[in-house]
């Protein structure tokens, strides 16, 4: 029985050398930041390692801060962040000059706020905007004075190369 177990181990080790092994999919890491009037956000994205046909990578994870609040989660692609319904995010980032799509990405913060940077191609001079959504206050469910959409400067760079 010991010989059979030893044979199985040797066979597994040898077959990896002879037949090769499938390379594991790897993730890419990106430094990102954006700023605007009263806005400062930065952190790290994790993306898949293969761009789509337009050169965009899917953001699968996010860390960082926005105005001193810790980022607590990435809004899933294909859904809207609270306070910005019905506008879905796609969580795509690119190395191209236009790094975000018109859908952008969104995240939540430790202050229970939500932010969504995106590329606004509909502006007279296209550029980046951030939608900010603050939590509703009891008794003010439909009044969200803190919510806003402001111009930002956005930048993301790869930490790990594809």
N, C-alpha and C positions, 0 to 999 in steps of 0.2 A: 504494500500500500504506500509505503514511504517512497519507493522508486517511482510509482505512478504519479504521486504529487510532485516530486522533483522533475519528472519528465514534463508534466504540464507547465510548470514554471519555466523551464528551459525553452519549451516550445513557444510559449507566449513571448518570451524575451527575444528569441530568434526570429519569430515571424514579424516583429516590429522592425528588425533590422533588414530582413529580406523584402518585405512588402511595403515598408514605410508606414508612417502613421499619418492620420489626418491632422493637419494643423488646426489648432483650436482657434475659433473666431476670437479676434481681439477687439478691444474697445479703444477708441481714441480719447484723449483728454485735451480740452481747450481752455485757455484763459479767456474770460469774457468780461466786459465792463460797459457801462453806459452812464451817461450823466445828462442833466438838463437843469433848468431852474428848480432848485430845491430837491433835486434827485441825484443820488449817487448809489450805483449798484455794481457789484462785481462778484466774481467767483469762478468756479470751474464747471464745465459741462463734461459729461461722458456721452459719446456718440457711438453708433456702429462704425465699422471700419470701411464700409463700402458706400460711396455716394450713389444717388439715383442718377437717372439719365441727364438731369439738369445740374448735377454737381452738388446736390444737397445731401447732408448726412442727417440721420434721425437722432435727435437728442433723447437719450434714455435715462439720464440722471443729471442732477444739478445740486450744487452747494454754493454758499456765498451769503452775502448780506445786501440789504437795501435800506439805506438811511439808518443803519445801525441795527436793524431787525434781521435775525437769522432766517435764511430761506429754509422752509420746512418741507416743501414738496413741489414736484413738477406736475402741472395739470396734464392729464392724459391726452394724447393726440386724438383729434376728432371730437373733443368735448369743449364746452365753453367754461371759462372761469366764472365764478359767481359775480354778478354785477355787470357782466358783459355778454349776456345772452342776446341773440342766438349766434354770436360769432365764435366759431370753433377755431382752435389752434391746431397747427400741424407739427410743431416741434422740429422744424428743419433749420439747419445752419449750413453755410457754405463758405468756401475760401474766395468766392467771387467778390467783385466790388459790392454788389448787393448781397449782403450776408444773410438776411432774413427774408422770408416771403411775406405776402400780405396777410397771412394768418398768424405768423409769429409763434412765440411760445408763451407760456404763462406759468406762474408759480405762486405759492402761498408763503406767508412769512409768520414769524412767531407772534406778531401783533394781530394775527387773524386778518391781515390785509391780502390783497391779490394784485399782481402786476402782470402786464402783458406787453412786451415790446414787439413791434412789427414794422414792416416796411410799407409806407403809405404811398403807393404809386399814383393815387388819385389826387394828390396835392398838386398845385400849380408848379411847385418845385418839389419833386418826389424826395422823400426822406423818411427817417425813422420817427415813430411816435411811441409813447408808452400810455396804455390805459391803466389807471389805478382805481381800484375798488376797495373802499373801506367797509368794515362790517356795519350792518344796520344797528341802530340804537333802538332799544325798546320804545315803542310809541312813535317811531320815525321810520317805519318800514319802507315807505316809498320816498322818503326825503334823504338823499345821500349827498350832502354838501361836500363831503371829502372826495367824492369821485371826480376824476378829471382825465383829460387826454392832452398830453403835452409833448412838444418836440424834444428829442434826445439825440445825442451822438452815440453811436453804437460801434463796438469793435470786438472781434473775437479772433484769437490766434491759436494755432495748434501747439500743444506742448509736446505730443508724440506724433511723429510723422506716419502717414499711412503706408 
